[in-house]
């Protein structure tokens, strides 16, 4: 039995997750994510198919984040009509998320054309996004399913975002089976709302994320305390807290913590605005899936409405969003996108980044080349919507809010997999920048593991 893996995205970088598993002329794709970063570079990558459409027999999706799911509509636009597997919650999240991605691309192309600038056609449209989600089949955790003949899969909770999963893929040829474990994005034990990650067993090969392979986060409790400090100090200055946040996961975690701080009288009762139609739709999906919340969390046990409480406002319309720029009193504004590459956060940054009373709160990983990275580096000026803006707002970075496991968490996860996988042969590191991957690879090599971090386009035979 010959099995090959082609690494087609998120290799020596953290976006564009895509890996192909080949056996006996059949190919299963693990994720089909969008590359994010500098526009010229990512446009070319995103418009390049990882394999001919006719060679792809199925897609198995780990979770809904756009850097893992965002090119599925591109496949559909190019004629892909086979099945896309996902957890039930991931399927529900992808419906608004992929439609929003298509809408943004249509809007961006139209904006550039209106302003006489060269514009490539959108990678895909909202209609293509619907085609993709119509191809999805949602399955439950811990429920084995036949992907295609010869490939059987199972999802276990990855503890990263709602519905996120590690993929157990059994490649079967007669009486022989080889198990590939694809970690997806590994979460952190103790996160609000989301359950802890489950390390799979019986792996022969592991494809593993390594985003924070060279550093550790602070304690989750410390992040909540820091959030409280930023809100108190900014409110005392009369400013606004501007938070670029992913619509799925991060926004809901922030609401959970802000409500916890309010109930403990640790922050002033200033208005909180979720200024993102997508985040509003995503929050509705969260409300629909309480069965996969972490029942050990205090607000969940108490049935406190952490997604609907006094002072929390959801601004769906453009007029409501624009009105936030005229606020003259303290407020918290949470808006997508999480790396400040698109969405309404850009308008708030354009209007608020130059005001020293305000705070810009960075609460997640910022990929190289993104506006969020430039803000986190505290560059003196930033370009927002084509305009140079002096960065005078206070920049606060709370790395502890990352939904990714840190170095210690990653090491604990792979150590647990190894303990339950006596025939483990190889670990391939993906979804990480070179410094993080090289540091983590050295740690795993010290443990006696055979480990590598393949470049994009690498094809290996198992």
Secondary structure, DSSP 8 states (H G I E B T S, - for coil): --EEEEEEESSSSSS--EEEEEETTEEEEE------SSHHHHHHHHTS-SS-GGG--EEE-----HHHHTTHHHHHHTT--S-EEEEHHHHHHHHHHHHHHHHHHHHHHHHHHHTT------S--HHHHHHHHHTEEEE-TT--EEEETTEEEEEEE-SSSTT-EEEEEEEEETTEEEEEEE--S---TT-SSB-------S-SEEEEE-TTTT-----HHHHHHHHHHHHHHHHHHT-EEEEE--TTTHHHHHHHHHHHHHHTT-S---EEEE--HHHHHHHHHHHHTGGGB-TTSHHHHTT--TTS-TTEEE--SHHHHHHGGG--S-EEEEES-TTSSSSTHHHHHHHHTT-TT-EEEE-S---TTSHHHHHHTT-SEEEETTEEEE--SEEEE-GGG-SS--HHHHHHHHHHHHHT-TT--EEEEESS-HHHHHHHHHHHHHTT--EE---TT-EEE-
